Amino acid sequence: SIHNATTPKKNDNGCLKRKRRSTRIIPHIPQHQSKVQKRFMSKDSYSIMWDNRYKELKTYFRDNNNCNVPTTYLSNPKLGNWVTLLRQQYKLFQEGRPCFMSESCISKLENIDFEW
């Protein structure tokens, strides 16, 4: 079973502290992929965030002539982290593993010459 529970312990000064138990990872199975995609892609807030980041990426592309946003991009650090996440998710998609990447997302990104 999966454990995220904590057990109270007392530290040196007598106050309660919590110790996290180990967590078992859910195995990657093909049926799980569709559930993951449905969970992420069906959420309006996720779609809105994705569209906003995509617009920011298009602006970055227009200004820099590429989509290679560094993770240390000071003007928009979240955009740099998102681009890194896209590449990780694309790799999972290519391997047939659970991810939130869809063919429509890939198509949109390739339309602006996104480099995987």
Secondary structure, DSSP 8 states (H G I E B T S, - for coil): -----EEEEE-TTS-EEEEE---------HHHHHHHHHHHHT-HHHHHHHHHHHHHHHHHHHHHSS----TT-TT-HHHHHHHHHHHHHHHHHHTT-S-S--HHHHHHHHHTT---
